[in-house]
Amino acid sequence: MSARLLEVAANSVASALAAQAGGAGRVELCSALELGGLTPSHATIAMARERLHIPLYVLIRPRAGDFFYDDDECEAMRRDIETCVALGCDGVVLGVLDAEGDVDMERCYGLIAAAGHLGVTFHRAFDLVRDPHRALDDVIALGCERVLTSGGQASAPDGAAQIRELIVQATGRVSIMPGAGVTADNLAVLAAATGAHEFHASAKRQLASGMRHRPPLLADMQGGEVRSDAAQVRALVQALQSTG
């Protein structure tokens, strides 16, 4: 049995360092978690790579919304992937669908070719496909390492039955990683229900603003930043370890 691993979706260098401090096995670096995650800046990627000693994967997603991209968006993603290669990242997280809700094999092949030796995770675009079982075969054919999925539901616990089906179908050819709504309170149950060995969580909390000047508009901005929390990461890791 492969070792269980927690991946943390980190929206900043500070979040990535908190994930590492809490015992995460891998970081998925992104920005704009409130939009489902977007590609972080060049500087953020570079600084995270300099400071992390655990594997660093970078989300390649040029905008919010669906995963049906035009040529210019795919070119932007290709260039972002080349940046990740140049900066020495361990992998990238990507996904492109066609208008019919299938994996866009041609566009994905192009992006994966740009990644070269980097690992590739197919992200939650997978949860928007029309036929998850066909899509899984397509992702395997692309040579991806893993699929991040909530089982087609709003949260991984809600989609546990489909996640289990995908793991059975995959037969070890690709890792199926549950993500969305994963917490220390439900992780053990999710692991038992799915049989998964990798899990994805943001472990985030809202920080209080450090500003002493507090105009009314600041309250509308919800105060300080949202950041991954080392204590929450640690609790997730402990819950994962308790599953054996």
DRENROKOL-622434 format. One record per residue (C-alpha): residue number from 0; x, y, z negated. Coordinates in nm, 2 decimals. Example, Ala and Ser with C-alpha at 12.3 -4.5 7.8 and 13.67 -1.06 7.14 Angstrom:
<sites>
0;1.23;-0.45;-0.78;
1;1.37;-0.11;-0.71;
</sites>
This chain:
<sites>
0;0.00;0.00;0.00;
1;0.13;0.34;0.10;
2;0.19;0.60;-0.18;
3;-0.10;0.85;-0.24;
4;-0.02;1.21;-0.15;
5;-0.18;1.55;-0.20;
6;-0.16;1.81;0.07;
7;-0.24;2.17;-0.03;
8;-0.38;2.43;0.20;
9;-0.17;2.74;0.10;
10;-0.27;3.08;0.23;
11;0.06;3.26;0.14;
12;0.42;3.20;0.03;
13;0.31;3.24;-0.33;
14;0.04;2.97;-0.28;
15;0.29;2.74;-0.12;
16;0.52;2.78;-0.41;
17;0.24;2.72;-0.65;
18;0.15;2.40;-0.46;
19;0.51;2.28;-0.48;
20;0.53;2.37;-0.86;
21;0.21;2.17;-0.92;
22;0.35;1.86;-0.76;
23;0.19;1.86;-0.41;
24;0.35;1.63;-0.16;
25;0.30;1.86;0.14;
26;0.19;2.21;0.22;
27;-0.04;2.31;0.51;
28;0.04;2.68;0.55;
29;-0.23;2.91;0.68;
30;-0.38;3.25;0.64;
31;-0.75;3.36;0.60;
32;-0.88;3.05;0.41;
33;-1.21;3.23;0.39;
34;-1.24;3.18;0.77;
35;-1.14;2.82;0.75;
36;-0.77;2.90;0.80;
37;-0.58;3.08;1.08;
38;-0.22;3.07;1.19;
39;0.01;3.26;0.94;
40;0.26;3.53;1.04;
41;0.61;3.45;1.16;
42;0.75;3.60;0.84;
43;0.53;3.40;0.62;
44;0.63;3.08;0.80;
45;1.00;3.17;0.78;
46;0.99;3.26;0.41;
47;0.79;2.94;0.32;
48;1.04;2.73;0.51;
49;1.33;2.89;0.32;
50;1.18;2.84;-0.02;
51;1.00;2.50;0.00;
52;1.17;2.16;-0.04;
53;0.86;1.96;0.03;
54;0.73;1.91;0.39;
55;0.58;2.22;0.55;
56;0.31;2.19;0.82;
57;0.17;2.50;0.98;
58;-0.19;2.56;1.09;
59;-0.22;2.65;1.46;
60;-0.55;2.82;1.50;
61;-0.57;3.16;1.68;
62;-0.92;3.27;1.57;
63;-1.22;3.18;1.36;
64;-1.52;3.00;1.51;
65;-1.53;2.69;1.73;
66;-1.23;2.50;1.87;
67;-1.31;2.55;2.24;
68;-1.02;2.76;2.36;
69;-0.93;2.94;2.69;
70;-0.59;2.95;2.86;
71;-0.47;3.26;2.68;
72;-0.56;3.11;2.34;
73;-0.38;2.79;2.42;
74;-0.07;2.99;2.54;
75;-0.08;3.17;2.20;
76;-0.10;2.84;2.02;
77;0.19;2.70;2.23;
78;0.41;3.00;2.14;
79;0.32;2.97;1.77;
80;0.42;2.60;1.78;
81;0.75;2.69;1.94;
82;0.81;2.93;1.65;
83;0.75;2.65;1.41;
84;1.00;2.43;1.59;
85;1.26;2.71;1.59;
86;1.21;2.78;1.21;
87;1.25;2.41;1.12;
88;0.90;2.33;1.01;
89;0.81;1.96;0.96;
90;0.49;1.97;1.15;
91;0.19;2.15;1.29;
92;-0.19;2.12;1.25;
93;-0.40;2.16;1.56;
94;-0.70;2.06;1.75;
95;-0.88;2.16;2.08;
96;-1.23;2.04;2.19;
97;-1.39;2.07;2.53;
98;-1.74;2.22;2.58;
99;-1.90;1.88;2.55;
100;-1.76;1.82;2.20;
101;-1.49;1.57;2.30;
102;-1.12;1.60;2.23;
103;-0.96;1.81;2.51;
104;-0.69;1.56;2.59;
105;-0.51;1.78;2.85;
106;-0.48;2.08;2.63;
107;-0.39;1.88;2.32;
108;-0.12;1.69;2.52;
109;0.03;2.03;2.62;
110;0.04;2.16;2.26;
111;0.18;1.83;2.12;
112;0.45;1.83;2.39;
113;0.55;2.18;2.27;
114;0.58;2.04;1.91;
115;0.85;1.80;2.02;
116;0.98;1.61;1.72;
117;0.74;1.78;1.47;
118;0.46;1.58;1.31;
119;0.11;1.66;1.42;
120;-0.21;1.66;1.22;
121;-0.55;1.69;1.41;
122;-0.75;1.93;1.20;
123;-1.12;1.96;1.12;
124;-1.21;2.03;1.48;
125;-1.26;1.66;1.44;
126;-1.58;1.73;1.24;
127;-1.74;1.90;1.54;
128;-1.70;1.62;1.79;
129;-2.01;1.45;1.93;
130;-1.87;1.09;1.88;
131;-1.62;1.06;1.60;
132;-1.53;0.70;1.68;
133;-1.44;0.78;2.04;
134;-1.26;1.10;1.92;
135;-1.06;0.89;1.68;
136;-0.93;0.67;1.96;
137;-0.84;0.98;2.15;
138;-0.65;1.13;1.86;
139;-0.46;0.80;1.83;
140;-0.38;0.81;2.20;
141;-0.24;1.16;2.15;
142;0.01;1.02;1.90;
143;-0.11;1.23;1.60;
144;0.00;1.13;1.26;
145;-0.32;1.20;1.08;
146;-0.67;1.34;1.11;
147;-0.81;1.59;0.85;
148;-1.18;1.53;0.82;
149;-1.47;1.58;0.59;
150;-1.66;1.30;0.76;
151;-1.86;1.54;0.96;
152;-2.02;1.69;0.65;
153;-1.98;2.01;0.45;
154;-1.75;1.83;0.20;
155;-1.55;1.52;0.20;
156;-1.75;1.36;-0.09;
157;-2.06;1.41;0.12;
158;-1.89;1.25;0.42;
159;-1.72;0.96;0.23;
160;-1.91;0.69;0.41;
161;-1.80;0.81;0.76;
162;-1.44;0.86;0.63;
163;-1.44;0.50;0.52;
164;-1.56;0.39;0.86;
165;-1.29;0.59;1.03;
166;-1.02;0.43;0.81;
167;-1.14;0.09;0.89;
168;-1.14;0.17;1.26;
169;-0.79;0.33;1.25;
170;-0.64;0.01;1.11;
171;-0.33;0.19;1.00;
172;-0.27;0.35;1.35;
173;-0.33;0.70;1.21;
174;-0.39;0.83;0.86;
175;-0.74;0.96;0.78;
176;-0.71;1.24;0.53;
177;-1.02;1.36;0.35;
178;-1.05;1.74;0.30;
179;-1.31;2.00;0.20;
180;-1.45;2.02;-0.15;
181;-1.19;1.80;-0.30;
182;-1.13;1.87;-0.67;
183;-0.97;1.70;-0.97;
184;-1.32;1.60;-1.08;
185;-1.42;1.41;-0.77;
186;-1.09;1.29;-0.63;
187;-1.07;0.95;-0.80;
188;-1.43;0.87;-0.69;
189;-1.35;0.99;-0.34;
190;-1.04;0.77;-0.32;
191;-1.23;0.46;-0.43;
192;-1.52;0.53;-0.19;
193;-1.29;0.59;0.11;
194;-0.97;0.39;0.06;
195;-0.78;0.70;0.18;
196;-0.42;0.76;0.07;
197;-0.37;1.13;0.16;
198;-0.60;1.41;0.04;
199;-0.63;1.77;0.13;
200;-0.73;2.06;-0.11;
201;-0.68;2.43;-0.15;
202;-0.68;2.43;-0.53;
203;-0.74;2.81;-0.52;
204;-0.86;3.07;-0.77;
205;-0.93;3.44;-0.76;
206;-0.67;3.65;-0.93;
207;-0.75;3.97;-1.11;
208;-0.63;4.28;-0.94;
209;-0.30;4.43;-1.07;
210;-0.42;4.78;-0.98;
211;-0.46;5.02;-1.27;
212;-0.65;5.26;-1.04;
213;-0.99;5.10;-1.00;
214;-1.22;5.29;-0.76;
215;-1.57;5.14;-0.71;
216;-1.47;5.01;-0.37;
217;-1.22;4.78;-0.53;
218;-1.51;4.59;-0.70;
219;-1.66;4.53;-0.35;
220;-1.33;4.37;-0.25;
221;-1.35;4.11;-0.53;
222;-1.04;4.24;-0.71;
223;-0.71;4.05;-0.65;
224;-0.60;3.79;-0.40;
225;-0.71;3.43;-0.37;
226;-0.41;3.20;-0.44;
227;-0.34;2.83;-0.49;
228;-0.31;2.76;-0.86;
229;-0.03;2.53;-0.99;
230;-0.24;2.41;-1.28;
231;-0.52;2.30;-1.04;
232;-0.27;2.13;-0.81;
233;-0.12;1.95;-1.11;
234;-0.47;1.83;-1.22;
235;-0.53;1.70;-0.87;
236;-0.20;1.52;-0.86;
237;-0.27;1.36;-1.20;
238;-0.62;1.25;-1.08;
239;-0.46;1.10;-0.77;
240;-0.20;0.92;-0.98;
241;-0.47;0.77;-1.20;
242;-0.62;0.59;-0.90;
243;-0.31;0.36;-0.89;
</sites>
